[in-house]
Amino acid sequence: MSPHLVLVADQASARLYRVVRANGGAALLMSVDNPAARGHERDLGADRPGRVTAGGTRRHAYGETQSLRDHALDSFATSIALMVSTAMLDEPGAQLTVAAGPEMLGLLRPHLGRLGERTFGEWPHNLCRLAETELQHQLRTITTN
């Protein structure tokens, strides 16, 4: 039987599990944390946007197109996609399911879409804070559906 990879992610951490359908056991393959998700945005950077003089006495502030927190989350999603692509190379033929809350799924879709022609299933629930026994049960439920 081909293995099934399940990515369990939220904005603070991501864990990738390998579930073999024959016995239903799940083994942790890789994990990555995002310490920036636990702090305040002021901890990421305290500077205000710079200013520019547009001739004479008029000055304008540079506009921020992306907040520091959003940038940190985007970088975290990139590192998750790198982790998943590495695991997919090690597990040819494996299916991938992403279990994350709707906001995190929205962040991950563009990054995981770059994996190539492979598609992945979605389980729109945040499982990161479940106890280990409940998580193992949920992982078995995900892979049987």
TAURJO-V764521 format. One record per residue. PHI is phi in degrees with one decimal (none if undefined). OMEGA is omega in degrees with one decimal (* if undefined). D_LAST is the distance of its C-alpha to the last C-alpha in whole Angstrom. Layout:
PHI_OMEGA_D_LAST ; PHI_OMEGA_D_LAST
//
This chain:
none_178.1_15 ; -76.7_-179.7_15 ; -74.7_178.1_14 ; -122.4_177.0_12 ; -97.8_179.0_14 ; -123.4_176.2_13 ; -96.9_177.3_15 ; -108.6_-172.4_16 ; -142.3_165.2_19 ; -139.3_-174.9_22 ; -73.4_-177.6_25 ; -105.8_-177.8_27 ; -156.1_176.4_25 ; -144.0_178.2_22 ; -131.6_179.7_20 ; -112.5_-178.5_18 ; -111.9_173.6_16 ; -110.0_-179.1_16 ; -117.0_175.4_13 ; -97.5_-172.8_14 ; -66.7_-177.4_11 ; -60.2_-179.3_14 ; -110.1_177.0_15 ; 75.8_178.9_13 ; -77.7_179.8_15 ; -115.7_178.4_15 ; -118.4_178.2_19 ; -72.8_177.9_20 ; -92.9_-175.4_21 ; -149.7_173.8_23 ; -147.5_178.2_24 ; -146.2_179.8_26 ; -112.8_177.4_28 ; -122.2_-178.5_30 ; -63.7_-179.8_33 ; -66.9_-177.4_34 ; -73.9_-176.0_31 ; -90.3_-176.7_33 ; -100.2_175.5_36 ; -88.1_178.5_38 ; -63.9_179.1_39 ; -64.9_176.7_43 ; -74.6_179.9_42 ; -80.1_179.9_40 ; 175.8_-174.7_44 ; -105.0_-176.0_46 ; -74.2_172.1_48 ; -82.8_177.3_49 ; -60.7_179.5_48 ; -69.6_-179.6_52 ; -123.4_179.3_54 ; -134.8_176.9_56 ; -93.1_-177.5_60 ; -107.2_178.6_60 ; 79.2_178.6_64 ; 69.9_-177.1_66 ; -107.2_-179.5_65 ; -82.1_176.6_61 ; -126.8_-178.9_59 ; -131.1_175.2_55 ; -86.1_172.4_52 ; -67.1_178.7_49 ; -85.3_176.1_46 ; -90.3_177.6_43 ; -88.3_-178.6_40 ; -143.9_179.6_37 ; -70.8_178.8_38 ; -63.2_177.9_38 ; -64.9_178.5_35 ; -62.3_178.1_33 ; -64.2_178.4_34 ; -64.3_178.0_33 ; -67.3_177.5_30 ; -65.0_176.7_30 ; -65.4_178.0_31 ; -65.1_177.9_28 ; -63.2_176.2_26 ; -63.7_179.4_28 ; -67.8_175.5_28 ; -65.2_179.3_24 ; -62.0_176.6_23 ; -65.2_178.1_26 ; -61.9_-179.4_24 ; -66.8_-178.9_21 ; -65.4_175.9_23 ; -63.4_179.8_25 ; -66.6_179.9_22 ; -66.6_175.7_20 ; -68.4_179.5_24 ; -77.5_-176.9_24 ; -122.9_-178.9_20 ; -63.9_179.3_21 ; 84.8_-179.3_18 ; -74.7_174.2_15 ; -93.7_-179.1_12 ; -119.5_172.1_13 ; -126.3_179.2_11 ; -106.8_177.3_13 ; -106.8_-178.1_13 ; -157.0_175.5_16 ; -66.0_-176.9_18 ; -56.0_-180.0_19 ; -65.9_-179.4_23 ; -69.5_175.1_21 ; -59.8_177.9_19 ; -62.3_176.9_22 ; -71.7_-174.2_24 ; -81.7_-175.1_22 ; -51.9_-178.4_21 ; -63.9_-178.2_24 ; -75.2_179.1_24 ; -74.9_176.6_21 ; -65.8_179.1_22 ; -81.2_-179.5_25 ; -70.3_179.0_23 ; 118.1_-175.8_24 ; -76.4_-178.3_22 ; -67.4_174.9_19 ; -106.5_179.9_16 ; -137.6_177.3_13 ; -87.0_179.9_10 ; -124.0_174.5_11 ; -124.6_-169.5_10 ; -78.8_178.4_14 ; -137.4_177.5_15 ; -85.4_-177.6_17 ; -105.1_-171.9_16 ; -65.4_-175.0_20 ; -98.0_178.8_22 ; -75.7_172.4_20 ; -65.9_-173.7_21 ; -59.3_-179.4_20 ; -66.4_177.6_19 ; -68.3_177.7_17 ; -63.4_178.6_16 ; -59.8_178.1_15 ; -63.9_179.3_13 ; -63.4_179.2_11 ; -64.2_176.4_10 ; -64.7_178.3_9 ; -64.7_-179.7_6 ; -61.8_-174.2_6 ; -78.4_177.8_6 ; -87.3_179.9_4 ; -83.5_*_0
//
